[in-house]
Amino acid sequence: MVCSEEQQSESGPLWGEASWILIGQALCSCGTPVYPLFITYVDDGVNNRAMGLYLGALFSTITIGSAMGYGIATLCLSLPSYLIYTDAYLPTSPDDPRWLGNWWLGFLIIGVLLFFVSIPLWFFPRFPRKTFVDEEEEDGDCKSDSSDDYVEAVTQGLKSLESEATHGFLHGLVLSVGRIVSNITVVCLILASTAIAGFIAGFQLFGAKYIQYEFSFDPDFASILFGLLLVPAGILGNIMGGYLVNRFAHERNDMAKMVVTCAAVCLILSPTLLFLGCKNNQVSCLTSLDDKNRYKCLFACDAFSRKQKQFTVDLLEYWTNAGEQISHR
């Protein structure tokens, strides 16, 4: 159902409604520090050799959360957005072109769950209790003088920051950022992490839409299928990466070689996605100008109601006046 120009001018820009979505996205962004803080917290409490496996299990939960999000979104979109209203003119089935799924219910459910899950975080100890013996005690080896100096310098820096005023803290923060930016290795890691995060975000946002339009699937089925493809691959990849680091990459050089090797394999295999797809559908009256097919389209539109979204007419793709795509199967 398309609004007229008069209705659109009367509704206005709708900034009041859109501002709530913007505020919600800003609040979601405020929770991003939980990832680096959790990594540091786990690193302080587990053995270094088992750190990779713990991180693999930790990041696999992100994939599980994405799958749960797709499932909740699919369930909510199958419900009408106007749960408390009853009107004879409102659509009652997702097959109706005027159907509007309950897009806001998923935000409400996830927000309530996040509130209750975040409460136990307040009771975590400030420093985790170590459940392992230090490596130098096991092997009888002592750390190098440079490592001791580094730890001592960091400890003294933290103590001085705690005792300084706000001005001194900001001054130290600026100096710390300057040292990080001047470190080429750290800058390369940050750029690589940014590229990976952008790739994952784009894949999660547009993967379901790509499946929907490329393979002519319904939006709900495309979301479910994308979630089924994403979850096993994400969990398996995180767990396998943690195991490989735990098993083979105990030193920094080994980790660097492993990262370069995995990145090279991904770069070589990525162009194969360009060949993943189907032949473009023939659209009646657009790519297929046969009058015979046009008459069949008009006959089919008369035979089916406006609420019918999909039906088959000689393997051609049709569009109704309501703007609904009628795909071949």
RALIN-V270496 format. One record per pair of residues at least 24 apart in sequence whose C-alpha atoms are under 8 Angstrom apart, sorted by sequence separation. I is the first residue (numbers start at 0). J is the second residue. If there is no record, write none. Layout:
i=I j=J
i=I j=J
//
This chain:
i=76 j=100
i=77 j=101
i=75 j=100
i=76 j=101
i=75 j=101
i=76 j=102
i=75 j=102
i=75 j=104
i=72 j=102
i=75 j=105
i=283 j=315
i=72 j=105
i=282 j=315
i=283 j=316
i=71 j=105
i=281 j=315
i=282 j=316
i=283 j=317
i=280 j=315
i=281 j=316
i=282 j=317
i=280 j=316
i=214 j=276
i=213 j=276
i=214 j=277
i=213 j=277
i=213 j=279
i=43 j=126
i=44 j=127
i=43 j=127
i=44 j=128
i=45 j=129
i=44 j=129
i=45 j=130
i=46 j=131
i=40 j=126
i=41 j=127
i=43 j=129
i=44 j=130
i=45 j=131
i=40 j=127
i=46 j=133
i=0 j=96
i=0 j=97
i=215 j=326
i=215 j=327
i=215 j=328
i=73 j=219
i=73 j=222
i=73 j=223
i=69 j=222
i=70 j=223
i=69 j=223
i=70 j=226
i=69 j=226
i=66 j=226
i=65 j=226
i=66 j=227
i=66 j=229
i=66 j=230
i=65 j=230
i=62 j=229
i=63 j=230
i=62 j=230
i=62 j=233
i=63 j=234
i=62 j=234
i=59 j=233
i=60 j=234
i=59 j=234
i=59 j=235
i=59 j=237
i=58 j=237
i=59 j=238
i=56 j=237
i=55 j=237
i=56 j=238
i=55 j=238
i=55 j=239
i=55 j=240
i=56 j=241
i=52 j=238
i=55 j=241
i=54 j=241
i=55 j=242
i=52 j=240
i=53 j=241
i=51 j=240
i=52 j=241
i=51 j=241
i=52 j=242
i=50 j=241
i=51 j=242
i=51 j=243
i=52 j=244
i=51 j=244
i=52 j=245
i=51 j=245
i=50 j=245
i=49 j=245
i=48 j=245
i=48 j=249
i=96 j=305
i=95 j=305
i=96 j=306
i=95 j=306
i=94 j=306
i=95 j=307
i=96 j=308
i=94 j=307
i=95 j=308
i=94 j=308
i=96 j=321
i=96 j=322
i=96 j=323
i=0 j=321
//
